[in-house]
Amino acid sequence: MRVVAALSGGVDSAVAAARAVDAGHDVTGVHLALARNPQSHRTGARGCCTLEDARDARRAADVLGIPFYVWDLSEQFAEGVIDDFVEEYAAGRTPNPCLRCNERIKFSAVLDKALALGFDAVCTGHYARLVDGTHGRELHRAVDLAKDQSYVLAVLDAAQLAGAMFPLGDTVKADVRAEAARRGLLVADKPDSHDICFIPDGDTAGFLQRKLGSAPGAVVDATTGATVGHHEGAYAFTVGQRRGLGLGDPAPGGARRYVVGVDVASSTVMVGPPVLLEVDTVVGERPRWCGEEPAGRVEGEVQLRAHGEPVPAVVERVGGALEVHLRRRVRGVAPGQAVVVYDGSRVVGSATVSRTARAGSSS
């Protein structure tokens, strides 16, 4: 097959491309230029879209002996990922930009361009497995559960999975680094990127304030109604947050308080004890299926964060939404997050959390 290997400049994508070459595919390396004004160098493990990363990607392609190109997708990335991120926070929701990037950039814009140029697939360094099973092409968890990225790939549909290659799904990270060293890839010891790539300093609140401006409001105790602090923008808070609340009055007995609600319309942040974060029902909008939509209810597990613990649940389609009944209560589920449905290791589909409830009361 003719394959586009998306080379980020990191160790995972380089080894994935090397394995595609070993498998006999006709591989072309492509680095995605996603930042309009990229930094020259990354700082530790922050970001992944610097000029240094582009150079590392080119050097990896040279070692592998494959053609190399840079595709400028900065405009599509700004509109489909960054603008969406800002709009979601402005509406009081907490998005995951990696899901949007996979859905709209890597396996939409990139895959569409690759297919138009006569390629057959896009190869990435994601930790996930593709299995030809009873449900057609299936997306499964990676062998290395600590690095598993099936959660952020759960927005891919059947057509996108058909054009994807994940060569690292059966390998643990330590072995990937060792393989990179054996192959002479200089990125073998390069730190992983852990932060939002377009916020390289890690200051999400500062980034949002620059984009959205100041919108002062009150921090209110949900149990007493008393104002216990002030803020410069409700959009900078997320349900479940404990640090950086700037509370002036301590809770009775010094108990910890968490963000339990965000109302951007009134610029109010509600805080309270952790029990107020507990939910047993999650409603998700805009469901996407990794293959055919299930005919009925799904009894399996759901995951509510990228590296969160799977929770036993029953999932049902109710109109245009998914209703997820958790077998045990969980804390800190914020609107805007993704709820991903699993049947064993297989990803069934995903949806965007629109609301949560506990004991029949919406929260």
N, C-alpha and C positions, 0 to 999 in steps of 0.2 A: 504493500500500500504506500501511497504518497502521504507523508505525515508532516504536519506542522508541529514542531516541538516548541512550546512556549517557554522560553528561557528567562527566568526572572533575575538571574544573577546569583541565585542561591544554590546550595548543594543538592536539594531535592530535585529541582527541575533539570539540573545537569545530569544527574544519574538516571533520571527517567528518560531523557533524550538518548543517553548512551545505551540503555537497554533496548530502546526502539531501534537503534542502529544495529545492535547485536541480533535482533529478531529478523533482520533482513529487510526492513522497511527503507524506503527512499525518504530520508529525513532532512528537513530544512529547519534551521533554528530561527526563531523570531523573538525579539525582545519587544515587549509592549511599552511604549512611551506613554504613560498615563498622566504624568504631572506636566502642567503647562510651564512651570518654572522650576525644574528639578534642582534639588540641592546637589552640590558637588560630591559630598561624602555623607554616608549614613553615620549616625551616632550610636555605637553599640548595636543593639538589636532593634532600633527604632526605624520604622519605615521600610520601604523596599523599592522605591522608584527614583533612586539617585543616579547621577552620572556614573558613579562608581559601580553600581549594579549593572548598568548597561555595558560597561567595560568588562566586568566579570563574566557576563553572558557571552560576549564576543570571544573572550579567551577560552571559555568552555567549548564553544563551537569550533574554534581552531584546533583544540586538542582532539575533538571527535572527528575532525575532518569533514564537517558539513557546512553547506552554505549558511550565511547569516544575514538577516535583515532586521531593521527596526521599523515597526509599524506605529505610526502616531495615532493613538486613539484618545488623546487627551480631551478632545471636545466631547466625545461620546461618554467618557468617564466622568467628566464634570457634570454633564446633564443627567446621566443615568444613575450615578452613585453619589457624588458629592451634593448635588442639589437635592436629591431625594433624602439624603442624610439630614440636611439642614431643615427641610420641610417637615420631616417626621418629628424631629425634636421641637420645632416650632409649634407643632400640634400636640405636644405633650406625650409623644411616643418615643420608644427606645429602639431604634433600628439596628440591624447587624449589616454593616456595609459589605462584608465579605460575601453574603448571600446575594446581594444586588449585583456585585461585580461578577460573580459566577453566572448569574442569570442573564445579565444584560451585556456584559463585555466578553468574558472568556469563552462562554458557550452560546453566545448570540452573535455579537459583532465579529468576534474573531473566527468563530466556526463558519458563519455565513461567508466571510471573506475567503476563508480557506477553501470552502466548497466551490465558490465561484471561480477560484484560481485553479481548480482541478485537483485539489487535495482530497483525501478521503477521511481524515481524522485529525483531531487536535490532541496532542499528548501533553500532559502536565504532571507536576510532581506532587499532586494531591495524594494523601493517604486514604485510599478507599479502593474497593474491589468492584469490578464488573463481572457478572456471572451470567452466562446464557442458561436460563432455567425455565421453569414451568410458566413463568410470567413474562417470557421474552427476555430482553436484556435487562438484568436486574442490578441495582446499585446496592452494595453491601458494605458493612463496616470493614475497616482495615484490620489486619492481624494485630498491628500495634495499636491497642486501644488508647494508649496515652497520646498518640498522635492522630488518631482517627479524625478525618475531616468530612465524613459522610453527612454530618449535620449541615454544613455550609454548602453542600452539593445537592441537598434535598429539593431544591427549586428546579432541578433539571427534569425535562420531560423525556418521553421515549425517544423522540427524534434527536434530541441533544445527547442522550446517552449513547445512541447508535454512532455518533461521531466523536466519541470521547475515548481516550486511552489513559489509564492510571497504572503505570508499570510498578509502582511502589507499594501497592496494596497488600502484598504478601510479605513485606519486609519490615523489620524494626529499624528505628532511626539509627541506632549505633552501627548496624550493618551497612546502612546507606553511606554513612561517613567513612567507614572503613573501605568500602568499595570505591568511593570517590578518591581516596588517597592512593589506592592501588592503580587507579586509572590515570593518576597524575593530574587530577583536577585541583586547581589551586583553591577552590572554594570548600575543600573538604572540612576545614575547621571554622568556616565562616558562621557567625552566630545566626540563629533563626530570627526572622522578623516577628515581633510580638505585638506591635502597636498598629493603630489605624494608619495606613500608609500615607494618607494625605494630612495627617496631624503628627508629623515626626517628633515634635517636642512632647507629645503625650498629654497636652493641656486641652482636653476636649471642651471644658467650660470656657476657656479663653477663646478658642476657635469659634464657638457658637456666639459668644458675645460680640466678636468682631463682625460676624455675619449678620446677626439679628439685632444688635444694639442692646442698650440697657432697658429693662422692664422691671423696675423695683416692685416688690410685693412683700407679703407677710409669710412667715413660717408659723403655722398654727398647730397647736396640740390637738390631735383628733379626739382625745378622750375628754378634754376640758373646754375646748374652744378658745383657750387663751393664746394670745400671740406670744411666741417664745423666741422670735428672731426675725430677721429681715434678709432679703436676697436681692440680687440685681437681675434675675431672670429665672422664671420657673422652668424654662426649657433646659436649664443646666442640671436639673435633678432627675433622678430616675427611681422608680419604685424599688425598694429594697436597699437603697443607699444609706450608709451610716456615717461615713466620714465627710467632712467639709460642709456640715450643715450650718455652722455658725450660730449655734443656739446660745442665747443669753441666759436663759433660766434652766437650771438642771431639773430633770424629772424627779418626782418624789422618790426618796431612797437612792438617788443616783442611778436609776435604771437606764439602760440604753434606749435610745429612740432612733427609729428608722423612718425613711420616707415611705409613707403608706398611700399617698395619693398626690397627683399633680394636676392642677387646674390652670392651664395657661390663659384661659379667657379672663379669669379674675386675678391672675398672677399670684395664686396661692399654692403653697407647698404644705401638705399635711404630714405631720410626723406622729409617731405613736409607738407602742410596744410591739415586739416581734409577732405576737399572736395575731395582730391585725393584718399581717402579711400572709397568713395561711389561707390557702384556697384549695378547693377540691374539684372545681369545674373551670375549664378554660374554653373560650369560644374563639375560633380562628376564622378569619375571612380570607378570600382569594385563595382557595386551596389549589395546589398543584400536585400532580400525580407523576411518580416515576414509573410510568407505564399505564396500564388500564386502571380506571377508577374501580375500587372494590365494589362488589355488588351489594353488600350490606355492611353491617357494623364490623369493626375490626377490634378484636381483643388481643392486645399486644402490649407494647411499651411506647412511651413518648419521651422525647428529650426536649428541654426548654431552654437550654444554653449550649454554647458550642462544645464545652467540655463538662456539661452537667451530668448528673447521675440519671440513668433511665428510670422512669416511673411506670409501673403497671397501670394500664388504663383501658377504657372502652371508648372507641371513637365512632361517632355516627355523623352522617351527613344530614343536616337539617336545613332545608332550603339551599341557599348558596353558601352556607357556612359549615364548619366542622364543630361539633360539640364534643368535648373531651371530658370524660368523667374519670378523674384520677382515683386510683385505689387507695392512695394515702395522700394526705395534705402536703403541699409544698409551699415554700415561702418565696416572696420576692419576684413573682411573675409580672412583668411589665407589658402593657400594650405596646405593640410594635415589634416585640421579640417574635421569633419563629417557634412554632410547635411542630416538631418532626415526628412522624409516626413510623414505628418499626414493627415488623413481624419477624421476631428473632433478630438476625443480623441484617435482614433485608429492609431497605428504606421503602416504605409504601408511598409516602408523600409528605407534604408540609402545608402549613397555612400561617398567616400572620395573626398574632394574638390581638383581638379587638377588645375583649373584656374578660374578667375573671369573676368567680363567685365562690362563696363559702356558705354551706348549709342553706342554699336557696336564696341568698342575698347577694346582689351584684356588688362588686367593689371596684 
